[in-house]
Amino acid sequence: MAKFKISGVWKDKDGVITHYAFHEIVNNGISRAIKTDKTAAIKLLTNSNNTAVTWIWDYNTCFWNDGENVEVVAGKYLRSNPDKKVTDNLAHLINYDWL
């Protein structure tokens, strides 16, 4: 069983998410971001033993906070819980295109 946090995304010129920044929780720590393409991310989270949450930077506290659970929808894309909090949605995580 693996647990992950997703801190950001990469988008194409049309604004469609192509990659996710996955951090694995290991030995009571968190790995550096691993740029994971959409197909690999879906495959990883299709495995019911793996879980992921959004990982949101809080500018007020200067610290990362866990957001919403992330799930695979129709085997085609990832989605965070639709709780109507814009900041928890995958598309609104940090845009890592500058990396």
Backbone hydrogen bonds, N-H to C=O, Kabsch-Sander energy under -0.5 kcal/mol:
donor,donor_aa,acceptor,acceptor_aa,energy
4,F,51,T,-2.2
5,K,23,H,-2.3
6,I,53,V,-2.6
7,S,5,K,-0.6
7,S,21,A,-1.8
8,G,21,A,-0.5
9,V,94,I,-2.5
10,W,19,H,-2.1
12,D,16,V,-2.4
15,G,12,D,-2.2
18,T,10,W,-3.0
19,H,10,W,-1.5
20,Y,36,T,-2.7
21,A,8,G,-2.5
22,F,20,Y,-1.0
22,F,34,I,-2.2
23,H,5,K,-2.5
25,I,3,K,-2.7
26,V,24,E,-0.7
26,V,29,G,-2.0
29,G,26,V,-2.5
31,S,24,E,-2.9
34,I,22,F,-2.5
35,K,33,A,-0.5
36,T,20,Y,-2.9
36,T,34,I,-0.6
38,K,18,T,-1.9
41,A,37,D,-2.5
42,I,38,K,-2.5
43,K,39,T,-2.2
44,L,40,A,-2.5
45,L,41,A,-2.3
46,T,42,I,-1.5
47,N,43,K,-0.9
48,S,46,T,-0.6
50,N,47,N,-2.2
51,T,2,A,-2.1
53,V,4,F,-1.5
54,T,68,E,-2.5
55,W,6,I,-2.7
56,I,54,T,-0.5
56,I,65,N,-3.0
58,D,63,F,-2.6
59,Y,57,W,-0.8
62,C,58,D,-1.9
63,F,58,D,-1.2
65,N,56,I,-2.7
67,G,54,T,-3.3
70,V,52,A,-2.6
71,E,79,R,-3.0
73,V,77,Y,-3.1
74,A,72,V,-0.5
76,K,73,V,-2.6
77,Y,73,V,-1.4
79,R,71,E,-2.3
81,N,69,N,-1.5
83,D,81,N,-2.3
86,V,84,K,-0.8
88,D,85,K,-1.7
89,N,85,K,-0.6
89,N,86,V,-1.3
92,H,89,N,-1.6
93,L,90,L,-1.6
94,I,7,S,-1.1
96,Y,9,V,-3.0
96,Y,94,I,-0.8
98,W,95,N,-0.5
99,L,96,Y,-2.2
